Amino acid sequence: MEKHELIYPEEAVGSRLDKWIATLAIGLTRCAVQGLIASGNVLVDGKEIPKNYRPKAGQLVEVIVPPPEEIDVVPQDLPLDIVYEDEHLLVVNKAKGMVVHPAPGNYDETLVNALMYHCRGSLSGINGKVRPGIVHRIDKNTSGLLIVAKTDAAHKHLAAQIKEHSFTREYEAVAAGAFQEPTGTINAPIGRHPTVRMKMCVTDKNSKESITHYEVLRQYAGYAHLRLRLETGRTHQIRVHLSYIGHPIYGDNVYGKIIKGVQGQCLHARKIGFIHPATEEYMEFTSELPPYFQKILDKLERM
C-alpha cells in the first residue's frame, strides 16, 4: 500500500480534488482517483469526501493506493517511435504523456504494453512482469529517449553502466528565472520528501548523492532554455535540483507552480549514449525537440 499526504495549495483553490490529484506525479489518472474516492481511499482532514469535492487551501489530503494486483501485461498495438533496434536492445523516443509501465490507474496504453506487442515477448525479465525490458525510466510528462533491453544479459550490462555513471543522459528544459552564470553544477543529495511522499527533495536524511550539470542555451524574459547532463540518476533529479536553486521547470506543477493551460514539465531527454552490451561499441542517439517544447520556445521568443 502507498499513502501520499499532501497539503492542498493556494494556487489550486477552485479546482476539483480529483482533477488536481491527477496532475501530480503519483501515476494516477483522473478516473483512477475517482475510483479511490468512491472506495474511501481519499481523505480530506481525515474524512471521506464526494468525487466533486473542492478543498480549501491548507487542508490535508491523504491518497491511499492499495497494493497493485498481479496482472498480466496485455500487448497493445500502440504507436512507437523506435530510433534504433537490434536483437539485444531498443532505443525508443517516448512521447510526453505516455506512462512507461503499468501501475494503479494506468494498466494499459503504456510504453510496456506497446513494447510487448512490438517485441512479441522478447524483453528482459529482470524487473518482473510489469516492467519487462525497462532499464531506466523517465516521467510521464517528460519526453525523449529511453533504452530498453531485450535480454537479461543486455539489461545487466546497461544497468551496470548507469550505476557506474558511464551512461550518457542529456536533457533540455525551459526553467524559470534569470541565470547569473552560463554554466553550473548542482551537487545536492536527494531523498524522499519527509511529509509529501510522492515528492523528492534535497535533504541530508536517507538521501543519495545527486549531481546535475547545466548550461544556459538562451536566456529569455523570465525564463531560460537549458541543456542538462546527469552525472547521477535519481528520481525527479533535474526537476528537484532546478527547483532547489530557484529555477523550477516551466509547467512543473509539483516542484514549481501551476501554469494555466500547461500540462506537465517542459523537459526532454535529448541525448542518450552507452556501450553496446554485445559489441562493446559506444553508441549515441539524439532526439529533436518535440512540437510542445518548440511551441513554448516560440512563445518565449515573442515575449
C-alpha positions in Angstrom: 0.0 0.0 0.0 1.1 3.5 -0.8 0.0 6.5 1.2 0.5 10.1 0.0 0.0 13.0 2.3 -0.5 16.3 0.6 -1.3 19.9 1.6 -3.8 21.4 -0.8 -2.1 24.5 -2.3 -3.5 28.0 -2.6 -3.0 28.1 -6.4 -5.2 25.1 -6.8 -8.2 26.5 -4.9 -11.4 26.3 -7.0 -10.3 23.1 -8.8 -11.9 19.7 -8.1 -9.8 17.5 -5.9 -9.8 14.5 -8.4 -8.6 16.8 -11.2 -5.8 18.2 -9.0 -4.6 14.8 -7.8 -4.4 13.6 -11.4 -1.9 16.4 -12.2 0.6 15.1 -9.6 3.5 12.8 -10.2 2.0 9.8 -8.5 0.9 8.0 -11.6 -2.9 8.2 -11.2 -5.4 9.2 -13.9 -8.4 11.2 -13.0 -10.6 8.1 -13.5 -8.4 6.1 -11.1 -8.6 9.0 -8.5 -12.4 8.9 -8.8 -12.3 5.2 -8.1 -10.2 5.8 -5.0 -12.5 8.5 -3.8 -15.5 6.2 -4.3 -13.8 3.4 -2.3 -13.0 5.8 0.6 -9.3 5.9 -0.1 -9.0 9.7 -0.5 -9.5 11.7 2.7 -9.5 15.4 3.4 -8.7 16.3 7.0 -9.3 12.6 7.9 -12.8 12.5 6.3 -14.2 10.8 3.2 -15.4 13.2 0.5 -17.5 13.1 -2.7 -15.8 13.0 -6.1 -16.7 16.6 -6.9 -15.2 18.0 -3.7 -13.2 21.2 -3.9 -10.8 21.6 -0.9 -9.7 24.8 0.8 -6.1 25.9 0.9 -4.1 24.2 3.6 -6.3 21.1 4.0 -4.6 17.8 4.5 -5.3 15.4 1.6 -4.5 11.7 2.0 -4.4 9.4 -1.0 -4.2 5.7 -0.2 -3.3 3.5 -3.1 -4.0 -0.2 -2.4 -1.2 -2.8 -3.3 -1.1 -3.4 -7.0 -2.8 -6.5 -8.3 -0.7 -9.1 -10.0 -1.6 -8.5 -13.6 -0.6 -10.0 -17.0 0.5 -7.1 -19.2 -1.6 -7.1 -22.3 0.3 -6.4 -25.6 -1.2 -3.5 -27.4 -0.6 -2.2 -30.9 0.3 1.4 -30.0 2.5 3.8 -31.9 6.2 3.5 -31.1 8.9 5.9 -32.3 11.9 3.5 -32.4 15.2 5.2 -33.0 17.3 2.0 -33.0 16.8 -1.7 -32.6 18.7 -4.9 -32.8 18.4 -8.4 -31.1 19.8 -7.0 -27.8 18.0 -3.7 -27.2 15.9 -0.8 -28.5 16.2 2.9 -28.2 12.7 4.5 -28.0 11.6 8.1 -28.3 8.8 8.4 -25.7 6.0 10.9 -26.2 5.0 13.3 -23.5 2.0 12.0 -21.6 2.8 8.3 -22.1 3.4 6.3 -18.9 6.4 3.9 -19.0 5.0 0.9 -17.3 1.6 -0.3 -15.8 0.7 1.0 -12.3 -2.5 1.6 -10.4 -4.7 3.7 -12.6 -2.6 3.1 -15.7 -2.8 -0.6 -16.5 -2.8 -0.2 -20.3 -1.7 2.1 -23.1 1.7 2.3 -21.5 5.1 2.0 -23.2 5.4 -1.5 -21.8 2.1 -2.5 -23.4 3.4 -1.2 -26.8 6.8 -3.0 -26.3 5.1 -6.3 -25.5 3.2 -6.1 -28.8 6.2 -5.0 -30.9 8.8 -7.4 -29.4 6.4 -10.4 -29.1 7.6 -11.1 -25.6 11.3 -10.8 -26.3 12.2 -8.5 -23.4 14.4 -8.9 -20.4 12.6 -10.3 -17.3 14.8 -8.8 -14.6 12.2 -6.3 -13.5 9.3 -8.8 -13.5 6.1 -9.0 -15.5 5.0 -5.4 -15.0 8.3 -3.8 -16.2 9.8 -6.1 -18.8 12.8 -4.6 -20.6 12.8 -1.3 -18.6 16.3 -0.4 -17.7 15.6 3.2 -16.7 12.6 5.4 -16.7 11.5 9.0 -17.4 8.4 10.7 -16.0 5.0 10.5 -17.7 5.3 14.2 -18.8 8.9 14.0 -19.8 9.5 13.2 -23.4 12.5 11.7 -25.1 14.9 8.8 -25.3 14.8 5.6 -23.3 16.8 2.4 -23.7 15.0 -1.0 -23.5 16.7 -4.3 -23.0 15.6 -7.4 -24.9 17.7 -9.9 -23.0 18.7 -10.3 -19.3 22.4 -10.1 -20.3 21.9 -6.8 -22.0 19.8 -5.5 -19.1 22.6 -6.3 -16.6 25.3 -4.7 -18.8 23.3 -1.5 -19.3 22.3 -1.2 -15.6 25.9 -1.5 -14.6 26.8 1.4 -16.8 24.1 3.5 -15.2 25.4 2.5 -11.7 28.9 3.4 -12.7 27.8 6.8 -14.1 29.2 6.0 -17.5 25.8 6.2 -19.2 25.3 9.5 -21.1 22.0 11.2 -20.4 21.5 14.8 -21.7 18.3 16.7 -21.4 16.9 20.1 -22.4 14.4 22.1 -20.4 12.8 25.5 -20.0 13.3 26.9 -16.5 12.0 29.9 -14.7 14.2 32.9 -13.9 17.4 34.6 -15.0 20.6 32.6 -14.6 23.6 34.6 -13.4 26.2 32.1 -14.8 26.2 30.5 -18.2 27.1 27.1 -16.8 26.9 25.4 -13.4 26.8 22.2 -11.3 24.1 21.4 -8.7 25.6 18.9 -6.2 22.9 18.3 -3.6 21.7 14.9 -2.2 18.1 13.8 -3.0 15.8 11.7 -0.9 12.1 11.2 -0.3 10.2 14.2 1.0 9.5 13.8 4.8 5.8 14.6 4.6 4.7 14.5 1.0 5.7 11.0 0.0 5.1 11.4 -3.7 7.7 14.1 -3.9 11.5 14.0 -3.7 13.6 16.8 -2.1 17.1 17.9 -1.3 17.9 16.5 2.1 20.7 15.0 4.2 18.4 12.3 5.6 18.1 9.0 3.9 19.4 10.6 0.6 21.8 9.8 -2.2 24.5 11.8 -3.9 22.9 13.7 -6.8 24.8 15.8 -9.4 23.4 17.7 -12.3 25.4 19.9 -14.7 23.6 22.7 -16.7 24.3 25.1 -19.5 22.2 28.1 -20.5 21.5 27.9 -24.2 19.3 31.0 -24.4 18.0 33.5 -21.8 14.5 34.9 -22.3 12.4 37.3 -20.3 11.8 35.4 -17.1 12.8 32.0 -18.5 15.9 30.2 -19.8 16.4 27.3 -22.2 18.9 24.9 -20.6 20.9 21.9 -21.6 21.4 19.5 -18.6 23.6 16.4 -18.1 23.0 13.9 -15.4 26.0 12.5 -13.5 23.7 10.6 -11.3 20.2 9.4 -11.9 17.8 9.9 -9.0 14.0 10.1 -9.2 12.9 13.5 -10.5 16.5 14.7 -10.2 16.5 17.6 -12.7 13.1 18.8 -11.5 14.2 18.7 -7.8 17.6 20.3 -8.4 16.3 23.2 -10.6 13.5 23.9 -8.1 16.1 23.8 -5.2 18.2 26.6 -6.8 15.1 28.7 -7.5 14.6 27.8 -11.2 11.7 25.3 -11.4 10.9 23.9 -14.8 8.2 25.6 -16.9 4.9 23.7 -16.3 6.1 21.6 -13.4 3.1 21.8 -11.0 4.8 19.5 -8.5 8.1 21.3 -7.9 7.1 24.7 -9.4 3.8 26.5 -10.0 0.7 25.7 -11.9 0.5 27.4 -15.3 -2.9 27.6 -16.8 -3.3 25.5 -19.9 0.1 23.7 -19.5 0.1 20.0 -18.6 3.4 18.9 -17.1 7.0 20.0 -17.2 8.9 21.2 -20.3 11.7 18.6 -20.1 13.0 16.5 -22.9 15.6 13.6 -22.8 17.6 14.8 -25.9 20.6 12.5 -25.9 21.5 9.0 -24.8 24.8 7.2 -25.0 26.1 3.8 -23.9 28.4 1.0 -24.6 26.6 -1.7 -26.6 26.4 -4.8 -24.3 27.3 -7.2 -27.2 29.7 -5.3 -29.5 31.3 -3.1 -26.8 30.9 -0.2 -29.2 29.9 3.2 -27.9 26.6 4.3 -29.4 24.9 7.7 -29.1 21.5 8.9 -30.2 19.7 12.3 -30.2 16.1 13.3 -30.5 14.8 16.5 -32.0 12.8 18.8 -29.7 9.1 17.8 -29.9 6.4 20.2 -31.0 5.2 21.0 -27.5 8.7 22.1 -26.5 9.3 24.2 -29.6 5.9 25.8 -29.2 7.0 27.1 -25.7 10.3 28.4 -27.1 8.4 30.2 -29.9 6.1 31.8 -27.3 9.1 33.0 -25.2 10.7 34.4 -28.4 7.7 36.6 -28.9 7.5 37.9 -25.3 
